Amino acid sequence: MRVNDFDIAVALALNKGEENLRERISDFNRQSEVIRHYFNAEEDDEEAVIAPLGEWLLFGACITVKRIAPKRQRFEGVIKDVFRFGREDVDKVLEGLLQNVELALTTLSDHGVATRDMLPSLPPLHVLTALQDELKGLTGAAKLGIANRLISAYVWRSFFTDRYEAKANDRLFADYEALSKSIASLKEKGTLGPSEKVPIFNEEEYSLPDAAVLADLDNPKVPWIKGANRLGRAVAAISLCEVPIDWATKDRLDARKLRELKIEGSLHRHHIFPRELLKGAGLDKPRIYHGLNGVVLAGPTNEEFSNKVPAAYLRGILERQGGLSEKTLQSRVESHLVPYDVLIKDGEVEEIYKEFIERRAELVATRIKELAEWPGV
């Protein structure tokens, strides 16, 4: 069993209470319908979950209880202060942190991140965890609407900018403090204040990718959506966040369905223009595996489309599904931010593929800008 920073910090900090802390984390994991989907562990391997989830709790405790940037060298001191045996409110604090982690993961699942291998970036989880108590104190439909748009804009900026590529712990803490002040202003005055006060919203330092950046085929900036790269996963997330429809099965790909497919081993990343087709047209691997050439679909759909040009496999759907109109199929395809009219074109594969990447880049860039905008002052 791998021993990580949580195990070491707990062993050093707690003479008593270690087993209680681990048991409470284990109990919560078993009871939660959300947390289990964010750890790559077998269902009966609870030890593989306790320590990583414990680290997430320590990040939350650093921020919300100690009001310091979360760093691993601080874990031992935080455990001694927050989770020591005999402290009267330890159960309450622990329960609150666990619930806030679950709420943060629920927020991420609403943004197209149904499982751990879909998560573009980990730091926003810690910021969202820390903000939960402040968000609970908001009342009124108007204020709640603004707060929800603020949190959503923050999430998309954390996915699509390089804010957390360096000094992540210090930067996420700075963003938390600024967002916390914005929420406090919203509670008191009904406004968030200026966006300039929240570092991640600084466009000059942390700009969102435009269509030209996303569409680059000569030096692709968006890698394949199944890898660990932030931008690749972010493109998949923004395509999934509004619950698109599987092209062939007709299923709505919400978090529940995506998790079900993952458990079944049937959650596929589909090459819209198949690999062999593009390889035959002379394209190299980086162009073939461009992130904008990928969408998340059910396994049977992906296998049905294998090695066919998009126009052919889309015609095949219409032929096999009697009564399905082309307008309905078009809406399914476009629900993934995919330009249907380009896919059904005839012509040279390389030429159509280039047009497709450019058009999809425009759709994705427009959506990023809409979702990541500061929601007013």
N, C-alpha and C positions, 0 to 999 in steps of 0.2 A: 504493500500500500504506500502510495506517495505521501510523504509528510510535507505539508505546505505551511505558509506563514501563519495561518489560523491555528493549526495544531501546535506549532511551536509557541506562539504567543499565549495560548490558553494554558499550556503546560507550565510555562514560566510564571504566569500571573495568578493562577488559581490553585491554592492548596486544597480548597474545598469548592464544590459547586461545579467542577468541570463536567461531570457526568450529567448533572441537571441541565446545564447549558446545551450540551450535545443532544440530550433526549428531547428538549423542547424544540430544537431546530428540526430534529427527525420527525417529531409528531406533526409539526406544522407542514412539513413537506408532504407527508402522507395524506394530510387532510386537504391540502390545496389542490384545486383543479387547474391551476395555472403554472405554479413554480416548476413542476416536474418536467415541463416541456422545454426548459431552458438549461438542462444539464444532460450531457451525453453519458448517461449511466443506465445500466440495466435496472429493471423495475425493482428487483430485490437487492440491489447494491446501494444501500442507503449511505454507506461510508463515503461513496464517491460524490455524494451530494452535500453532506453535512459541512465539510470544510470549505468548499467553494461558497456555499450559501452563508456560512459563518463569516467569510471575508466580506461578502456584500453587506452583512449586518454591521461589521466593524467600520466599513466605509460610511454607512449611514450614521453610526454613532459618533464618529469623528466630526461629521458635519453638523448634525442636529443637536447632539448633547454637549459635545466639547467645543463646538464652533471653531474648528481648526481644519486645515486642509488634510484630507485623508492620505496618510502615508504609512507604509508597512512598518517602519521603525517606531511608529506611535501606537501600534496595536496593543502591545503589552500594557502600556500605561492606561489606555482606554478601557481594556478589560478590567484592570484593577479598579478603576473609578466607577465604571458603569455596571459591570456584571459580577462584582465581587459577592461572595457568599454572605448572606446576612443583610445585605442592603434591602431596605423595606420595599422599594419600588422596582426592584430588578425584574420581576415578572411582568409588570406593567410596561416597562421600557422595552423589554425583549418582545413582548406581544405586539407593541406598537410598531417597532421596527420591522418585524416580520410582515405585518399587515401592509406596511408602506411599501416594502419590496414587492409584494403581490400586486398592489395597486399600480406601481410603476411598470411592472411587466404587463399588466392589463392595458395600460396606456400605450406601450410599445406594440402590443398585439393589434391595437386599433390603428396603428400606423404600418401595417403590412408585415409585422415581425412576429409571426406565430410561434417560431421555435428558435432555439439558440443559433443554429447554423444559418439563420436569416438575418441576424443582428449585425448591422453595419459597424456599430461602435458601442463599446461598453460604458464610457463615461456618462452619457445621458441617463443611463439607468440609475446611477448614484445621485445625480441632480434631481431626477424625478422622485426618487425615494425620499430625499431630504425635503422636497417641497410639499409633500402630501398633507402634513398637518396644517400648513398655512392655507392650502387650497380648501381643506375641510371647513375653514372658518368663513368662507365666502357665502353670501346669500344674495338672492335676487337674480332673476333670469338674465338681465342685461350684463351684470358683472360676471356671472358665471360664463356667459357666452364669450366675453372678452378674455377671461382667464383661459378658457379652453383653446381659443385661437392663439393666445400667447404661448401656451405649452406646445401646441402643435407646431407653430413656427419655430420654436426652439428645437424641437426634435428634428425637424427637417434640416435646420442649419447644422445641427450636430452630425447629421448623416452626410450632407453635401458640401461642407467646408472642411478645411484642414485645421480647424481650431484645436483639436485634441491630438494632433500628430506629434506634438512635443509638449513637455511640461503639463501633461494631462491633468494630474491631480491638483496642481495649483490653479490651473485654468478652470477646471470644473467647479472648484470652490469659489473662485471669483464670479463665475456665471451664476452660481447658486445665490450668492449674497446679493448680486444685482437683481436677479429675478425675484428674490424674496422682497426686496424693497419695492419693486414694481407692483407686486401683489398687495403689499401693505398700502401703497398709494391708491390702488384700485379699491380696497376696502374703505379707506378713509375719504377719498375724494371722488371716486368713480372714474378715475383715469389712471393710466399706467405710467405717465411721465414719458420723457423722450427715449427713443430707442438707443441713442448714443451711450446711455449709461449702462447698457448690458453689452459686455465686450464681444460676445459672439455675433451680435448684430452690427458690428463695425464692418461695413461693406468694403472699405479700403484695405483692411487687413485680412478679412475673411470673406472673400467674394464667392458668390454662388456660381457654378458652372453655367455658361451660356450654351446655345445650340452649337456654335462652332467648336467649342471645347469637347462637348459630348460626341459630336459627329466625326471627329478626327479618325480617319482610317489609316493614314500614313504612320501616325504615332498614337495608337489608341490609348485614351485616358481612362476608358471604362472597360475593365476586364470582365471576364465571364462571370455571370451572376451566381454561380455555384461556389466560387472560390471564397477565400477569406478577405478579399479586398473590400474596403469600405464603399467605394463608388459602385462597384458591381452589385453589391448587396443593396445599396441605396436605390438603384434603378429598379431592382426587383420589388423593393418595399413600396415605392411610390406607384408602381403598377398594380400592387395588390391592396393598397390602403382603402380603396373605395369598393372593395369586394367585386372583382370582375367575374365573368362567367366563363367556365371551361368551354372551349370551342365545340367539342363533340359531345361531352357527357351532359351538358347543360347545367351542371352543378355550380352553385355560387361558391366561390373560393374564399369563404370567410375563415376566421382563425380556427373554428371547430373543424371544418372540412380539411384545411391544410394539415392540421395535426393528425387527423384520422388517416390521411394519405401518407404522412410521414411514418406513422406507426406500421402501416401496411407495406411500407417500402415502395409506395407508388406515387411519391411526390417527385415529379420530374422537372428538370429545366430543359425546355424545348428549344432547339435551334430553329428559328422561324424559317431561315434559309438553311436547309440541311448541310451538314459538314461535307459530305461527299459531293454534293452539288457544287458547292463553292470551291472545293479542292479541284474538281474537274475543270472549273473556270479559271484556274490558275492563281487563286488567292492563297496567301500564306496563313499560318495558324493564328497569329494575332488578329487578323482581319476576320477570319472565320469565327473566332471566339470573342468577338466584340460584344460587350455587354448588352448593347441595344439589339443584338440579334437573338436575345433570349427572353422567354416568358415562362412563367410557372404554370404547368398544366398537369392533369392526371396522367399516370403512366399509360393507360390504354390509348389516350388521345395521342400522346407523343409517339408511341409505337406505330399507330395507324398512319402517321404522317411521314414515316421514315423514308428519306432519300427522294422525296417527291418535291417538285417545284411547288411553291405556295399556291399558285393558281390551280394546280391539279388537285392537291389535297383538299382545298376548300370546295372545289366542284364535287369532289367525292363525298363530302359531308352532305351537300345538298341532294345528291343522288340517293344516298343511303337513308337519310332521315326524311321520309315522306311527309309532306305538309310543311316542311321547314322553308320559310321564305328567305330569299337572299338578304332582305332588309334585316331580319332577325339575326342571321349569321353575321352580317356586318356589324351589328350592335355588339355581339359577343366579342368579336375580334377587337373592335375599337374600345371596348371596356378595359383593355389592357394597355391603352395608349399606343395602339398599333394602327398605322394608316392602311386600312383595308384596300383602298383604291390602288395603291401601289402594288400590293401583293397579287392582285388579279391581272396585272399587266402581262402581256407577252413581249418577248424581246430578249436581248442579250443579258444573261444572268448577272454579269459584273456591273453592267450599267443600271439595271433595275435595283440591284443590291445597294449600290451607292446612293441612289435616289431614296430608297427605303430608309437607310441609316440617317440620312439628312432630314427626312420628314419626321421620323420618329424622334430624333433629337430635338426638333422644334416643339413637338407635342410635350415631351418630357421637360424641357427647359421652361416652357410656359407654365406647366403645372408646378414645378419647383418654385418659380417666382410667386405664383398665386398663394401657395401654401406656406411659404417661408416669410411672407411680408409681416412686418410689425403691425399688430392689429389696432392702430390708432393710438393717440395720446390720451 
